[in-house]
């Protein structure tokens, strides 16, 4: 009897999930990137002034 192979389907599903997570992370970084950069700049300036 012929049983269909499903390994490829599982890989495609994992790849889609990975792409979705990557898109969400990129969107968050684009929205919060400048604010996070300002926080690190303030920290480095505070450490440099001591």
C-alpha positions, -999 to 999 in steps of 0.1 A, spaced: 0 0 0 11 35 -7 14 59 23 19 96 15 50 112 29 43 141 52 78 152 62 78 179 35 45 193 47 58 195 83 89 214 71 67 239 52 45 245 83 76 251 104 90 275 78 57 294 77 57 298 115 94 309 114 86 335 87 56 348 107 77 351 138 104 370 119 79 394 104 65 401 139 100 407 153 109 430 125 77 450 129 83 454 166 119 465 161 108 490 135 83 505 159 104 504 190 139 507 175 144 545 180 131 543 216 154 514 224 183 533 208 176 563 230 176 542 261 210 527 253 224 561 244 213 575 278 229 545 295 262 549 277 262 587 282 256 582 319 284 556 322 308 579 302 302 609 324 314 592 356 
